[in-house]
Structures are given as structure tokens and as C-alpha cells.
Amino acid sequence: MLVLTRKSNQSIMIGDDVEVSVLSVMGEKVRIGIQAPQEIPVFRKEIYLEIHREATGVTMRPDGHEPGKLAEVDDSLRELGDSGGS
């Protein structure tokens, strides 16, 4: 994850088409503005997860990963570790 520090009225660019601007900082709340082409969907994460759940029937964890996928990866890594020393 890239972590950047920005002040009010400063921006970052994502690629050539997406600009994320810090509009204001009030205590622990930060207002941001996102300017992106209409064909790029922009959602708050909790809304994105709800849309994904409704569309697929799979509930994703708050970190955006499907619960079963991480277990599969863990199992595969465990198997590789078990067979790697033999």
C-alpha cells in the first residue's frame, strides 16, 4: 500500500484519469473528492462490498477478500511447506 501525506486542497493522481483531492480536514474526518471518468465506478467500500454480496451471494470480509479463498491459500501454502522439507 502506498501511503501519502496531503493537506487540504492538495491532490494525488491515479493514472492519467483519476484525481483524488483532500477537500478538508476536520478533527478525525477527512473530506475527499474523487474526479474520475464516468466509466470508472467509484464507491465507498461498504457499499462496494454490499453490491458484490448481492451480485454473487458471497459475503466478503471487510478487507475485501472472500473468506474461502484465504483458507484455500493457507491450505496450499501449508501443503507446500510440508512437502518442501522432504
PDB file of N, CA, C and O in Angstrom, chain B, residues numbered from 101:
ATOM      1  N   MET B 101       0.842  -1.171   0.000  1.00  0.00           N
ATOM      2  CA  MET B 101       0.000   0.000   0.000  1.00  0.00           C
ATOM      3  C   MET B 101       0.891   1.238   0.000  1.00  0.00           C
ATOM      4  O   MET B 101       1.820   1.346   0.800  1.00  0.00           O
ATOM      5  N   LEU B 102       0.608   2.140  -0.875  1.00  0.00           N
ATOM      6  CA  LEU B 102       1.298   3.421  -0.924  1.00  0.00           C
ATOM      7  C   LEU B 102       0.608   4.362   0.051  1.00  0.00           C
ATOM      8  O   LEU B 102      -0.613   4.511   0.000  1.00  0.00           O
ATOM      9  N   VAL B 103       1.360   4.997   0.934  1.00  0.00           N
ATOM     10  CA  VAL B 103       0.806   5.939   1.911  1.00  0.00           C
ATOM     11  C   VAL B 103       1.385   7.313   1.600  1.00  0.00           C
ATOM     12  O   VAL B 103       2.602   7.488   1.539  1.00  0.00           O
ATOM     13  N   LEU B 104       0.501   8.279   1.406  1.00  0.00           N
ATOM     14  CA  LEU B 104       0.915   9.645   1.085  1.00  0.00           C
ATOM     15  C   LEU B 104       0.343  10.613   2.108  1.00  0.00           C
ATOM     16  O   LEU B 104      -0.713  10.363   2.689  1.00  0.00           O
ATOM     17  N   THR B 105       1.032  11.700   2.321  1.00  0.00           N
ATOM     18  CA  THR B 105       0.535  12.766   3.184  1.00  0.00           C
ATOM     19  C   THR B 105       0.119  13.932   2.296  1.00  0.00           C
ATOM     20  O   THR B 105       0.885  14.376   1.441  1.00  0.00           O
ATOM     21  N   ARG B 106      -1.084  14.418   2.501  1.00  0.00           N
ATOM     22  CA  ARG B 106      -1.599  15.551   1.739  1.00  0.00           C
ATOM     23  C   ARG B 106      -2.289  16.508   2.694  1.00  0.00           C
ATOM     24  O   ARG B 106      -2.796  16.091   3.735  1.00  0.00           O
ATOM     25  N   LYS B 107      -2.313  17.771   2.352  1.00  0.00           N
ATOM     26  CA  LYS B 107      -3.020  18.796   3.118  1.00  0.00           C
ATOM     27  C   LYS B 107      -4.288  19.172   2.352  1.00  0.00           C
ATOM     28  O   LYS B 107      -4.485  18.757   1.210  1.00  0.00           O
ATOM     29  N   SER B 108      -5.138  19.960   2.998  1.00  0.00           N
ATOM     30  CA  SER B 108      -6.342  20.451   2.326  1.00  0.00           C
ATOM     31  C   SER B 108      -5.969  21.125   1.014  1.00  0.00           C
ATOM     32  O   SER B 108      -4.960  21.822   0.917  1.00  0.00           O
ATOM     33  N   ASN B 109      -6.798  20.904   0.020  1.00  0.00           N
ATOM     34  CA  ASN B 109      -6.635  21.477  -1.323  1.00  0.00           C
ATOM     35  C   ASN B 109      -5.453  20.898  -2.090  1.00  0.00           C
ATOM     36  O   ASN B 109      -5.017  21.481  -3.083  1.00  0.00           O
ATOM     37  N   GLN B 110      -4.923  19.747  -1.641  1.00  0.00           N
ATOM     38  CA  GLN B 110      -3.889  19.050  -2.395  1.00  0.00           C
ATOM     39  C   GLN B 110      -4.485  17.770  -2.964  1.00  0.00           C
ATOM     40  O   GLN B 110      -5.476  17.259  -2.443  1.00  0.00           O
ATOM     41  N   SER B 111      -3.890  17.256  -4.022  1.00  0.00           N
ATOM     42  CA  SER B 111      -4.431  16.097  -4.730  1.00  0.00           C
ATOM     43  C   SER B 111      -3.363  15.061  -4.994  1.00  0.00           C
ATOM     44  O   SER B 111      -2.167  15.319  -4.859  1.00  0.00           O
ATOM     45  N   ILE B 112      -3.828  13.875  -5.376  1.00  0.00           N
ATOM     46  CA  ILE B 112      -2.959  12.854  -5.942  1.00  0.00           C
ATOM     47  C   ILE B 112      -3.623  12.389  -7.230  1.00  0.00           C
ATOM     48  O   ILE B 112      -4.842  12.490  -7.375  1.00  0.00           O
ATOM     49  N   MET B 113      -2.839  11.889  -8.151  1.00  0.00           N
ATOM     50  CA  MET B 113      -3.351  11.348  -9.406  1.00  0.00           C
ATOM     51  C   MET B 113      -3.171   9.842  -9.402  1.00  0.00           C
ATOM     52  O   MET B 113      -2.135   9.331  -8.977  1.00  0.00           O
ATOM     53  N   ILE B 114      -4.185   9.135  -9.876  1.00  0.00           N
ATOM     54  CA  ILE B 114      -4.107   7.696 -10.078  1.00  0.00           C
ATOM     55  C   ILE B 114      -4.219   7.493 -11.582  1.00  0.00           C
ATOM     56  O   ILE B 114      -5.281   7.682 -12.176  1.00  0.00           O
ATOM     57  N   GLY B 115      -3.108   7.108 -12.180  1.00  0.00           N
ATOM     58  CA  GLY B 115      -3.076   7.049 -13.638  1.00  0.00           C
ATOM     59  C   GLY B 115      -3.239   8.445 -14.204  1.00  0.00           C
ATOM     60  O   GLY B 115      -2.895   9.435 -13.559  1.00  0.00           O
ATOM     61  N   ASP B 116      -3.771   8.514 -15.421  1.00  0.00           N
ATOM     62  CA  ASP B 116      -3.971   9.806 -16.079  1.00  0.00           C
ATOM     63  C   ASP B 116      -5.360  10.380 -15.848  1.00  0.00           C
ATOM     64  O   ASP B 116      -5.595  11.562 -16.103  1.00  0.00           O
ATOM     65  N   ASP B 117      -6.296   9.540 -15.360  1.00  0.00           N
ATOM     66  CA  ASP B 117      -7.698   9.933 -15.379  1.00  0.00           C
ATOM     67  C   ASP B 117      -8.364  10.115 -14.027  1.00  0.00           C
ATOM     68  O   ASP B 117      -9.472  10.649 -13.969  1.00  0.00           O
ATOM     69  N   VAL B 118      -7.737   9.696 -12.938  1.00  0.00           N
ATOM     70  CA  VAL B 118      -8.395   9.758 -11.635  1.00  0.00           C
ATOM     71  C   VAL B 118      -7.616  10.696 -10.722  1.00  0.00           C
ATOM     72  O   VAL B 118      -6.420  10.515 -10.491  1.00  0.00           O
ATOM     73  N   GLU B 119      -8.321  11.706 -10.206  1.00  0.00           N
ATOM     74  CA  GLU B 119      -7.724  12.652  -9.264  1.00  0.00           C
ATOM     75  C   GLU B 119      -8.459  12.543  -7.934  1.00  0.00           C
ATOM     76  O   GLU B 119      -9.686  12.627  -7.886  1.00  0.00           O
ATOM     77  N   VAL B 120      -7.703  12.354  -6.856  1.00  0.00           N
ATOM     78  CA  VAL B 120      -8.255  12.298  -5.512  1.00  0.00           C
ATOM     79  C   VAL B 120      -7.758  13.539  -4.780  1.00  0.00           C
ATOM     80  O   VAL B 120      -6.553  13.739  -4.625  1.00  0.00           O
ATOM     81  N   SER B 121      -8.713  14.381  -4.326  1.00  0.00           N
ATOM     82  CA  SER B 121      -8.370  15.646  -3.680  1.00  0.00           C
ATOM     83  C   SER B 121      -8.808  15.638  -2.225  1.00  0.00           C
ATOM     84  O   SER B 121      -9.878  15.129  -1.891  1.00  0.00           O
ATOM     85  N   VAL B 122      -7.972  16.208  -1.359  1.00  0.00           N
ATOM     86  CA  VAL B 122      -8.361  16.425   0.030  1.00  0.00           C
ATOM     87  C   VAL B 122      -9.087  17.765   0.058  1.00  0.00           C
ATOM     88  O   VAL B 122      -8.497  18.813  -0.204  1.00  0.00           O
ATOM     89  N   LEU B 123     -10.387  17.711   0.383  1.00  0.00           N
ATOM     90  CA  LEU B 123     -11.185  18.931   0.398  1.00  0.00           C
ATOM     91  C   LEU B 123     -11.082  19.654   1.727  1.00  0.00           C
ATOM     92  O   LEU B 123     -10.966  20.879   1.768  1.00  0.00           O
ATOM     93  N   SER B 124     -11.126  18.887   2.827  1.00  0.00           N
ATOM     94  CA  SER B 124     -10.993  19.494   4.150  1.00  0.00           C
ATOM     95  C   SER B 124     -10.638  18.428   5.171  1.00  0.00           C
ATOM     96  O   SER B 124     -10.885  17.238   4.976  1.00  0.00           O
ATOM     97  N   VAL B 125     -10.049  18.893   6.269  1.00  0.00           N
ATOM     98  CA  VAL B 125      -9.732  18.031   7.393  1.00  0.00           C
ATOM     99  C   VAL B 125     -10.343  18.687   8.625  1.00  0.00           C
ATOM    100  O   VAL B 125     -10.020  19.824   8.967  1.00  0.00           O
ATOM    101  N   MET B 126     -11.238  17.942   9.288  1.00  0.00           N
ATOM    102  CA  MET B 126     -11.899  18.462  10.491  1.00  0.00           C
ATOM    103  C   MET B 126     -11.767  17.407  11.589  1.00  0.00           C
ATOM    104  O   MET B 126     -12.546  16.454  11.632  1.00  0.00           O
ATOM    105  N   GLY B 127     -10.792  17.574  12.468  1.00  0.00           N
ATOM    106  CA  GLY B 127     -10.559  16.584  13.512  1.00  0.00           C
ATOM    107  C   GLY B 127     -10.131  15.271  12.882  1.00  0.00           C
ATOM    108  O   GLY B 127      -9.129  15.215  12.170  1.00  0.00           O
ATOM    109  N   GLU B 128     -10.905  14.197  13.149  1.00  0.00           N
ATOM    110  CA  GLU B 128     -10.585  12.880  12.600  1.00  0.00           C
ATOM    111  C   GLU B 128     -11.261  12.630  11.252  1.00  0.00           C
ATOM    112  O   GLU B 128     -11.068  11.572  10.655  1.00  0.00           O
ATOM    113  N   LYS B 129     -12.037  13.577  10.774  1.00  0.00           N
ATOM    114  CA  LYS B 129     -12.738  13.388   9.500  1.00  0.00           C
ATOM    115  C   LYS B 129     -12.010  14.100   8.371  1.00  0.00           C
ATOM    116  O   LYS B 129     -11.572  15.243   8.502  1.00  0.00           O
ATOM    117  N   VAL B 130     -11.898  13.392   7.269  1.00  0.00           N
ATOM    118  CA  VAL B 130     -11.260  13.941   6.075  1.00  0.00           C
ATOM    119  C   VAL B 130     -12.280  13.872   4.944  1.00  0.00           C
ATOM    120  O   VAL B 130     -12.796  12.798   4.636  1.00  0.00           O
ATOM    121  N   ARG B 131     -12.568  15.003   4.332  1.00  0.00           N
ATOM    122  CA  ARG B 131     -13.461  15.027   3.165  1.00  0.00           C
ATOM    123  C   ARG B 131     -12.583  14.952   1.931  1.00  0.00           C
ATOM    124  O   ARG B 131     -11.666  15.753   1.745  1.00  0.00           O
ATOM    125  N   ILE B 132     -12.889  13.958   1.081  1.00  0.00           N
ATOM    126  CA  ILE B 132     -12.128  13.820  -0.159  1.00  0.00           C
ATOM    127  C   ILE B 132     -13.076  13.956  -1.341  1.00  0.00           C
ATOM    128  O   ILE B 132     -14.274  13.691  -1.244  1.00  0.00           O
ATOM    129  N   GLY B 133     -12.509  14.370  -2.440  1.00  0.00           N
ATOM    130  CA  GLY B 133     -13.237  14.424  -3.700  1.00  0.00           C
ATOM    131  C   GLY B 133     -12.518  13.541  -4.701  1.00  0.00           C
ATOM    132  O   GLY B 133     -11.288  13.500  -4.749  1.00  0.00           O
ATOM    133  N   ILE B 134     -13.304  12.837  -5.498  1.00  0.00           N
ATOM    134  CA  ILE B 134     -12.723  11.942  -6.498  1.00  0.00           C
ATOM    135  C   ILE B 134     -13.266  12.336  -7.854  1.00  0.00           C
ATOM    136  O   ILE B 134     -14.476  12.325  -8.079  1.00  0.00           O
ATOM    137  N   GLN B 135     -12.371  12.681  -8.748  1.00  0.00           N
ATOM    138  CA  GLN B 135     -12.755  13.013 -10.114  1.00  0.00           C
ATOM    139  C   GLN B 135     -12.256  11.885 -11.000  1.00  0.00           C
ATOM    140  O   GLN B 135     -11.054  11.652 -11.121  1.00  0.00           O
ATOM    141  N   ALA B 136     -13.218  11.180 -11.625  1.00  0.00           N
ATOM    142  CA  ALA B 136     -12.874  10.026 -12.455  1.00  0.00           C
ATOM    143  C   ALA B 136     -13.816   9.974 -13.641  1.00  0.00           C
ATOM    144  O   ALA B 136     -14.928  10.497 -13.570  1.00  0.00           O
ATOM    145  N   PRO B 137     -13.387   9.350 -14.732  1.00  0.00           N
ATOM    146  CA  PRO B 137     -14.285   9.185 -15.874  1.00  0.00           C
ATOM    147  C   PRO B 137     -15.537   8.412 -15.450  1.00  0.00           C
ATOM    148  O   PRO B 137     -15.493   7.594 -14.532  1.00  0.00           O
ATOM    149  N   GLN B 138     -16.633   8.681 -16.122  1.00  0.00           N
ATOM    150  CA  GLN B 138     -17.908   8.070 -15.770  1.00  0.00           C
ATOM    151  C   GLN B 138     -17.867   6.542 -15.849  1.00  0.00           C
ATOM    152  O   GLN B 138     -18.603   5.867 -15.130  1.00  0.00           O
ATOM    153  N   GLU B 139     -17.015   5.995 -16.716  1.00  0.00           N
ATOM    154  CA  GLU B 139     -16.962   4.539 -16.868  1.00  0.00           C
ATOM    155  C   GLU B 139     -16.190   3.846 -15.742  1.00  0.00           C
ATOM    156  O   GLU B 139     -16.170   2.617 -15.680  1.00  0.00           O
ATOM    157  N   ILE B 140     -15.555   4.613 -14.854  1.00  0.00           N
ATOM    158  CA  ILE B 140     -14.859   4.031 -13.709  1.00  0.00           C
ATOM    159  C   ILE B 140     -15.767   4.168 -12.491  1.00  0.00           C
ATOM    160  O   ILE B 140     -15.999   5.277 -12.009  1.00  0.00           O
ATOM    161  N   PRO B 141     -16.286   3.033 -11.989  1.00  0.00           N
ATOM    162  CA  PRO B 141     -17.172   3.121 -10.825  1.00  0.00           C
ATOM    163  C   PRO B 141     -16.383   3.487  -9.567  1.00  0.00           C
ATOM    164  O   PRO B 141     -15.284   2.981  -9.340  1.00  0.00           O
ATOM    165  N   VAL B 142     -16.955   4.364  -8.762  1.00  0.00           N
ATOM    166  CA  VAL B 142     -16.339   4.784  -7.504  1.00  0.00           C
ATOM    167  C   VAL B 142     -17.377   4.605  -6.405  1.00  0.00           C
ATOM    168  O   VAL B 142     -18.458   5.192  -6.468  1.00  0.00           O
ATOM    169  N   PHE B 143     -17.054   3.796  -5.396  1.00  0.00           N
ATOM    170  CA  PHE B 143     -17.968   3.518  -4.301  1.00  0.00           C
ATOM    171  C   PHE B 143     -17.224   3.600  -2.981  1.00  0.00           C
ATOM    172  O   PHE B 143     -16.017   3.363  -2.926  1.00  0.00           O
ATOM    173  N   ARG B 144     -17.949   3.941  -1.903  1.00  0.00           N
ATOM    174  CA  ARG B 144     -17.414   3.717  -0.565  1.00  0.00           C
ATOM    175  C   ARG B 144     -17.275   2.211  -0.414  1.00  0.00           C
ATOM    176  O   ARG B 144     -18.068   1.458  -0.979  1.00  0.00           O
ATOM    177  N   LYS B 145     -16.281   1.762   0.340  1.00  0.00           N
ATOM    178  CA  LYS B 145     -16.001   0.327   0.411  1.00  0.00           C
ATOM    179  C   LYS B 145     -17.187  -0.473   0.933  1.00  0.00           C
ATOM    180  O   LYS B 145     -17.464  -1.554   0.413  1.00  0.00           O
ATOM    181  N   GLU B 146     -17.901   0.025   1.952  1.00  0.00           N
ATOM    182  CA  GLU B 146     -19.027  -0.730   2.494  1.00  0.00           C
ATOM    183  C   GLU B 146     -20.142  -0.895   1.459  1.00  0.00           C
ATOM    184  O   GLU B 146     -20.848  -1.904   1.464  1.00  0.00           O
ATOM    185  N   ILE B 147     -20.299   0.073   0.586  1.00  0.00           N
ATOM    186  CA  ILE B 147     -21.294  -0.030  -0.492  1.00  0.00           C
ATOM    187  C   ILE B 147     -20.818  -1.039  -1.535  1.00  0.00           C
ATOM    188  O   ILE B 147     -21.600  -1.863  -2.010  1.00  0.00           O
ATOM    189  N   TYR B 148     -19.537  -0.974  -1.889  1.00  0.00           N
ATOM    190  CA  TYR B 148     -18.958  -1.921  -2.848  1.00  0.00           C
ATOM    191  C   TYR B 148     -19.130  -3.356  -2.365  1.00  0.00           C
ATOM    192  O   TYR B 148     -19.521  -4.228  -3.142  1.00  0.00           O
ATOM    193  N   LEU B 149     -18.843  -3.608  -1.087  1.00  0.00           N
ATOM    194  CA  LEU B 149     -18.975  -4.964  -0.543  1.00  0.00           C
ATOM    195  C   LEU B 149     -20.418  -5.434  -0.581  1.00  0.00           C
ATOM    196  O   LEU B 149     -20.677  -6.604  -0.863  1.00  0.00           O
ATOM    197  N   GLU B 150     -21.366  -4.542  -0.302  1.00  0.00           N
ATOM    198  CA  GLU B 150     -22.781  -4.898  -0.347  1.00  0.00           C
ATOM    199  C   GLU B 150     -23.213  -5.217  -1.783  1.00  0.00           C
ATOM    200  O   GLU B 150     -23.945  -6.181  -2.007  1.00  0.00           O
ATOM    201  N   ILE B 151     -22.772  -4.430  -2.736  1.00  0.00           N
ATOM    202  CA  ILE B 151     -23.092  -4.691  -4.148  1.00  0.00           C
ATOM    203  C   ILE B 151     -22.528  -6.045  -4.554  1.00  0.00           C
ATOM    204  O   ILE B 151     -23.214  -6.826  -5.214  1.00  0.00           O
ATOM    205  N   HIS B 152     -21.287  -6.331  -4.170  1.00  0.00           N
ATOM    206  CA  HIS B 152     -20.655  -7.610  -4.505  1.00  0.00           C
ATOM    207  C   HIS B 152     -21.427  -8.769  -3.883  1.00  0.00           C
ATOM    208  O   HIS B 152     -21.652  -9.790  -4.534  1.00  0.00           O
ATOM    209  N   ARG B 153     -21.834  -8.610  -2.616  1.00  0.00           N
ATOM    210  CA  ARG B 153     -22.577  -9.674  -1.929  1.00  0.00           C
ATOM    211  C   ARG B 153     -23.903  -9.946  -2.628  1.00  0.00           C
ATOM    212  O   ARG B 153     -24.273 -11.104  -2.823  1.00  0.00           O
ATOM    213  N   GLU B 154     -24.616  -8.900  -3.005  1.00  0.00           N
ATOM    214  CA  GLU B 154     -25.900  -9.072  -3.679  1.00  0.00           C
ATOM    215  C   GLU B 154     -25.735  -9.699  -5.056  1.00  0.00           C
ATOM    216  O   GLU B 154     -26.564 -10.507  -5.475  1.00  0.00           O
ATOM    217  N   ALA B 155     -24.678  -9.335  -5.757  1.00  0.00           N
ATOM    218  CA  ALA B 155     -24.478  -9.834  -7.117  1.00  0.00           C
ATOM    219  C   ALA B 155     -24.004 -11.281  -7.143  1.00  0.00           C
ATOM    220  O   ALA B 155     -24.352 -12.033  -8.053  1.00  0.00           O
ATOM    221  N   THR B 156     -23.208 -11.676  -6.144  1.00  0.00           N
ATOM    222  CA  THR B 156     -22.600 -13.003  -6.190  1.00  0.00           C
ATOM    223  C   THR B 156     -23.117 -13.951  -5.125  1.00  0.00           C
ATOM    224  O   THR B 156     -22.952 -15.165  -5.239  1.00  0.00           O
ATOM    225  N   GLY B 157     -23.736 -13.413  -4.099  1.00  0.00           N
ATOM    226  CA  GLY B 157     -24.172 -14.246  -2.985  1.00  0.00           C
ATOM    227  C   GLY B 157     -23.030 -14.608  -2.062  1.00  0.00           C
ATOM    228  O   GLY B 157     -23.226 -15.375  -1.119  1.00  0.00           O
ATOM    229  N   VAL B 158     -21.818 -14.068  -2.311  1.00  0.00           N
ATOM    230  CA  VAL B 158     -20.643 -14.351  -1.486  1.00  0.00           C
ATOM    231  C   VAL B 158     -20.399 -13.144  -0.599  1.00  0.00           C
ATOM    232  O   VAL B 158     -20.269 -12.022  -1.089  1.00  0.00           O
ATOM    233  N   THR B 159     -20.338 -13.370   0.691  1.00  0.00           N
ATOM    234  CA  THR B 159     -20.034 -12.288   1.621  1.00  0.00           C
ATOM    235  C   THR B 159     -18.528 -12.151   1.719  1.00  0.00           C
ATOM    236  O   THR B 159     -17.820 -13.107   2.036  1.00  0.00           O
ATOM    237  N   MET B 160     -18.049 -10.945   1.443  1.00  0.00           N
ATOM    238  CA  MET B 160     -16.616 -10.692   1.525  1.00  0.00           C
ATOM    239  C   MET B 160     -16.294 -10.127   2.897  1.00  0.00           C
ATOM    240  O   MET B 160     -17.136  -9.493   3.534  1.00  0.00           O
ATOM    241  N   ARG B 161     -15.070 -10.362   3.345  1.00  0.00           N
ATOM    242  CA  ARG B 161     -14.619  -9.802   4.610  1.00  0.00           C
ATOM    243  C   ARG B 161     -14.400  -8.304   4.423  1.00  0.00           C
ATOM    244  O   ARG B 161     -14.292  -7.838   3.289  1.00  0.00           O
ATOM    245  N   PRO B 162     -14.332  -7.537   5.523  1.00  0.00           N
ATOM    246  CA  PRO B 162     -14.104  -6.089   5.409  1.00  0.00           C
ATOM    247  C   PRO B 162     -12.830  -5.719   4.665  1.00  0.00           C
ATOM    248  O   PRO B 162     -12.723  -4.615   4.130  1.00  0.00           O
ATOM    249  N   ASP B 163     -11.846  -6.647   4.625  1.00  0.00           N
ATOM    250  CA  ASP B 163     -10.611  -6.337   3.896  1.00  0.00           C
ATOM    251  C   ASP B 163     -10.753  -6.607   2.402  1.00  0.00           C
ATOM    252  O   ASP B 163      -9.794  -6.435   1.650  1.00  0.00           O
ATOM    253  N   GLY B 164     -11.956  -7.032   1.957  1.00  0.00           N
ATOM    254  CA  GLY B 164     -12.221  -7.231   0.535  1.00  0.00           C
ATOM    255  C   GLY B 164     -11.945  -8.622   0.025  1.00  0.00           C
ATOM    256  O   GLY B 164     -12.112  -8.870  -1.169  1.00  0.00           O
ATOM    257  N   HIS B 165     -11.524  -9.554   0.883  1.00  0.00           N
ATOM    258  CA  HIS B 165     -11.224 -10.911   0.456  1.00  0.00           C
ATOM    259  C   HIS B 165     -12.393 -11.841   0.758  1.00  0.00           C
ATOM    260  O   HIS B 165     -13.096 -11.672   1.755  1.00  0.00           O
ATOM    261  N   GLU B 166     -12.590 -12.816  -0.111  1.00  0.00           N
ATOM    262  CA  GLU B 166     -13.602 -13.832   0.139  1.00  0.00           C
ATOM    263  C   GLU B 166     -13.064 -14.776   1.210  1.00  0.00           C
ATOM    264  O   GLU B 166     -11.913 -15.202   1.119  1.00  0.00           O
ATOM    265  N   PRO B 167     -13.870 -15.117   2.229  1.00  0.00           N
ATOM    266  CA  PRO B 167     -13.382 -15.964   3.318  1.00  0.00           C
ATOM    267  C   PRO B 167     -12.803 -17.296   2.848  1.00  0.00           C
ATOM    268  O   PRO B 167     -11.752 -17.705   3.341  1.00  0.00           O
ATOM    269  N   GLY B 168     -13.442 -17.974   1.928  1.00  0.00           N
ATOM    270  CA  GLY B 168     -12.976 -19.278   1.464  1.00  0.00           C
ATOM    271  C   GLY B 168     -11.667 -19.211   0.714  1.00  0.00           C
ATOM    272  O   GLY B 168     -10.868 -20.145   0.785  1.00  0.00           O
ATOM    273  N   LYS B 169     -11.430 -18.132  -0.002  1.00  0.00           N
ATOM    274  CA  LYS B 169     -10.200 -18.010  -0.796  1.00  0.00           C
ATOM    275  C   LYS B 169      -8.974 -17.966   0.093  1.00  0.00           C
ATOM    276  O   LYS B 169      -7.960 -18.585  -0.228  1.00  0.00           O
ATOM    277  N   LEU B 170      -9.044 -17.246   1.204  1.00  0.00           N
ATOM    278  CA  LEU B 170      -7.887 -17.180   2.091  1.00  0.00           C
ATOM    279  C   LEU B 170      -7.596 -18.537   2.708  1.00  0.00           C
ATOM    280  O   LEU B 170      -6.434 -18.911   2.864  1.00  0.00           O
ATOM    281  N   ALA B 171      -8.640 -19.278   3.058  1.00  0.00           N
ATOM    282  CA  ALA B 171      -8.433 -20.615   3.610  1.00  0.00           C
ATOM    283  C   ALA B 171      -7.767 -21.519   2.573  1.00  0.00           C
ATOM    284  O   ALA B 171      -6.895 -22.318   2.915  1.00  0.00           O
ATOM    285  N   GLU B 172      -8.174 -21.396   1.305  1.00  0.00           N
ATOM    286  CA  GLU B 172      -7.570 -22.197   0.234  1.00  0.00           C
ATOM    287  C   GLU B 172      -6.086 -21.869   0.095  1.00  0.00           C
ATOM    288  O   GLU B 172      -5.260 -22.771  -0.045  1.00  0.00           O
ATOM    289  N   VAL B 173      -5.750 -20.589   0.134  1.00  0.00           N
ATOM    290  CA  VAL B 173      -4.355 -20.168   0.008  1.00  0.00           C
ATOM    291  C   VAL B 173      -3.555 -20.676   1.208  1.00  0.00           C
ATOM    292  O   VAL B 173      -2.445 -21.184   1.049  1.00  0.00           O
ATOM    293  N   ASP B 174      -4.125 -20.538   2.408  1.00  0.00           N
ATOM    294  CA  ASP B 174      -3.438 -21.032   3.606  1.00  0.00           C
ATOM    295  C   ASP B 174      -3.166 -22.527   3.502  1.00  0.00           C
ATOM    296  O   ASP B 174      -2.065 -22.983   3.812  1.00  0.00           O
ATOM    297  N   ASP B 175      -4.169 -23.296   3.066  1.00  0.00           N
ATOM    298  CA  ASP B 175      -4.006 -24.744   2.921  1.00  0.00           C
ATOM    299  C   ASP B 175      -2.914 -25.070   1.907  1.00  0.00           C
ATOM    300  O   ASP B 175      -2.077 -25.940   2.147  1.00  0.00           O
ATOM    301  N   SER B 176      -2.924 -24.368   0.770  1.00  0.00           N
ATOM    302  CA  SER B 176      -1.918 -24.615  -0.269  1.00  0.00           C
ATOM    303  C   SER B 176      -0.519 -24.307   0.235  1.00  0.00           C
ATOM    304  O   SER B 176       0.416 -25.065  -0.021  1.00  0.00           O
ATOM    305  N   LEU B 177      -0.371 -23.197   0.953  1.00  0.00           N
ATOM    306  CA  LEU B 177       0.946 -22.840   1.491  1.00  0.00           C
ATOM    307  C   LEU B 177       1.399 -23.855   2.529  1.00  0.00           C
ATOM    308  O   LEU B 177       2.577 -24.210   2.584  1.00  0.00           O
ATOM    309  N   ARG B 178       0.464 -24.325   3.353  1.00  0.00           N
ATOM    310  CA  ARG B 178       0.793 -25.326   4.359  1.00  0.00           C
ATOM    311  C   ARG B 178       1.276 -26.611   3.686  1.00  0.00           C
ATOM    312  O   ARG B 178       2.254 -27.220   4.118  1.00  0.00           O
ATOM    313  N   GLU B 179       0.569 -27.017   2.610  1.00  0.00           N
ATOM    314  CA  GLU B 179       0.964 -28.219   1.872  1.00  0.00           C
ATOM    315  C   GLU B 179       2.354 -28.064   1.260  1.00  0.00           C
ATOM    316  O   GLU B 179       3.160 -28.994   1.290  1.00  0.00           O
ATOM    317  N   LEU B 180       2.630 -26.877   0.702  1.00  0.00           N
ATOM    318  CA  LEU B 180       3.953 -26.628   0.122  1.00  0.00           C
ATOM    319  C   LEU B 180       5.028 -26.703   1.201  1.00  0.00           C
ATOM    320  O   LEU B 180       6.101 -27.265   0.979  1.00  0.00           O
ATOM    321  N   GLY B 181       4.737 -26.133   2.368  1.00  0.00           N
ATOM    322  CA  GLY B 181       5.705 -26.165   3.468  1.00  0.00           C
ATOM    323  C   GLY B 181       5.960 -27.574   3.955  1.00  0.00           C
ATOM    324  O   GLY B 181       7.094 -27.930   4.275  1.00  0.00           O
ATOM    325  N   ASP B 182       4.898 -28.389   4.013  1.00  0.00           N
ATOM    326  CA  ASP B 182       5.038 -29.772   4.481  1.00  0.00           C
ATOM    327  C   ASP B 182       5.852 -30.598   3.514  1.00  0.00           C
ATOM    328  O   ASP B 182       6.639 -31.446   3.934  1.00  0.00           O
ATOM    329  N   SER B 183       5.674 -30.362   2.210  1.00  0.00           N
ATOM    330  CA  SER B 183       6.381 -31.179   1.225  1.00  0.00           C
ATOM    331  C   SER B 183       7.767 -30.604   0.891  1.00  0.00           C
ATOM    332  O   SER B 183       8.610 -31.298   0.324  1.00  0.00           O
ATOM    333  N   GLY B 184       7.990 -29.350   1.241  1.00  0.00           N
ATOM    334  CA  GLY B 184       9.264 -28.698   0.896  1.00  0.00           C
ATOM    335  C   GLY B 184      10.463 -29.268   1.624  1.00  0.00           C
ATOM    336  O   GLY B 184      11.575 -29.246   1.097  1.00  0.00           O
ATOM    337  N   GLY B 185      10.253 -29.783   2.839  1.00  0.00           N
ATOM    338  CA  GLY B 185      11.393 -30.291   3.602  1.00  0.00           C
ATOM    339  C   GLY B 185      11.702 -31.746   3.340  1.00  0.00           C
ATOM    340  O   GLY B 185      12.716 -32.251   3.822  1.00  0.00           O
ATOM    341  N   SER B 186      10.851 -32.445   2.582  1.00  0.00           N
ATOM    342  CA  SER B 186      11.050 -33.890   2.383  1.00  0.00           C
ATOM    343  C   SER B 186      11.988 -34.166   1.246  1.00  0.00           C
ATOM    344  O   SER B 186      12.266 -35.326   0.942  1.00  0.00           O
TER     345      SER B 186
END
